[in-house]
Amino acid sequence: MFSFMGANQGFCDGINRRNFLKIGAFGAGLTLADMLRAQAQGSTTTDRTAPSRPKSAIMIYLPGGPSHMDMYDLKPNAPSEFRGEFRPIQTNVNGVQICEHFPMQARMWDKMACIRSIVSADEHSDSLVMTGKTQRENMTANHPCFGSVVSRVRSAHASAMPSFVSLRGMSRGTEPGFLGISHRPFSPNGPGVENLRPLSAVTQERMDDRRAMQQSFDNLRADVDANAAGLDTFTARAFDMVTSGGVRNALDLNREPQQSRSRYQGIESFLTARRLVEAGVGCVTMSYGGWDTHSQNFQSLRRSLPNVDRGLANLVGDLHDRGLLNDVVIVMWGEFGRTPRINMSAGRDHWSPVMSAFVAGGGLRMGQAIGASTARGERPQDRRCTVPQVLATLYRAMGIDPATTFLNGTGRPIHIVEDRSPISELL
């Protein structure tokens, strides 16, 4: 797995030549082979539960906090200063209504679901939804994010693809925490992605020569150290990752048929995420738009919601048509909801007492809306859920036991998620 730094999202609050296979800014002088080796060493412990057939996840983050009242939890009978400008429409599942700007989702809601009673925290950070810990807690807990856990669990599965890819760069919420640097995500927004392409001067013959040179070093080392194995398996995997072109090809949307590219025009990150999980990436995180709508909330959402609708409908539909929907779990959410009462600037402010999340795929039970908020969307009315419970459900969909523990920096076993009661309606 690779790691590159990316740009931060703003809200209202403010090559070493001696290494044959160094690819981009891994940090700490690690080569790709070093990182693969570190993953494998971690996989030899018994504090994990690996799925027999590894599944994949796409985590869509809506930075800034999307309005639950104007997407999946509309309140048409509330006073006008609460209900806002949008109206609900009926989905193809009896009794489930969503926003009028989601017509494509409405026509295929039997393949989708939402949770409308999640309690969050008042923090402008992706830390909670990605790790199960608030940013404040994570300053000391150093808890790994969902994608890093997937990377850690999948480290025993040899692959020419990284286990964890972030299409949104790096943030505190995408860090591996105490799992270590080898489980940071590869980010194509980083400075080293071009190094995935073999140098034009390095022919296949020269790559083979470098393999042979590495093998000769191993043989020499074996003469000196009886414990050394012959050809370093992990260095071989590093060569494979560069020469196979899997990551590079998945990121190259020009390889997608023109008709498909047209369907994703303006929302290409949804298409890239689909291509990456098809290629074998274990977890892809991505973001779309800006949702910190303190003013002109409805004007902003009229632009954003139709694109989200198209992105989700195309993504879910494509995975279904390819027979992959049960093998890929999708979640879309932000850090909190927005205030039920509209402010003087026609906006909605931060609101952590309740928010919604979209879920699809992964073999979960679709065609439902789980939980409900009060009549004015102010707090959960029934089926109160926590963010860690949602993460526990996603881990289960991935074939990962949410009771799994890993050793933190002090050698203490830490559960990957504390509130491990899943959303039973989805199982």
DAGI-V904123 format. One record per run of one state. SS is the DSSP state (alpha for helix, beta for strand, coil for the rest). FROM is the first residue (numbers start at 1). LEN is the number of residues. Records with the same first field share a line. If there is no record, write none. Layout:
BEGIN
SS: FROM-LEN ; FROM-LEN
END
This chain:
BEGIN
coil: 1-31 ; 44-12 ; 62-6 ; 71-9 ; 84-4 ; 91-6 ; 100-3 ; 108-1 ; 120-7 ; 132-3 ; 142-4 ; 157-7 ; 167-5 ; 175-2 ; 180-1 ; 184-2 ; 187-6 ; 197-7 ; 225-8 ; 245-1 ; 252-1 ; 256-2 ; 264-4 ; 280-3 ; 288-9 ; 322-3 ; 334-3 ; 339-11 ; 352-3 ; 362-6 ; 371-1 ; 374-6 ; 383-2 ; 398-7 ; 408-5 ; 416-8 ; 427-1
alpha: 32-12 ; 68-3 ; 80-4 ; 103-5 ; 109-3 ; 127-5 ; 135-7 ; 146-11 ; 172-3 ; 177-3 ; 181-3 ; 193-4 ; 204-21 ; 233-12 ; 246-6 ; 253-3 ; 258-6 ; 268-12 ; 297-25 ; 325-3 ; 387-11 ; 424-3
beta: 56-6 ; 88-3 ; 97-3 ; 112-8 ; 164-3 ; 186-1 ; 283-5 ; 328-6 ; 337-2 ; 350-2 ; 355-7 ; 368-3 ; 372-2 ; 380-3 ; 385-2 ; 405-3 ; 413-3
END
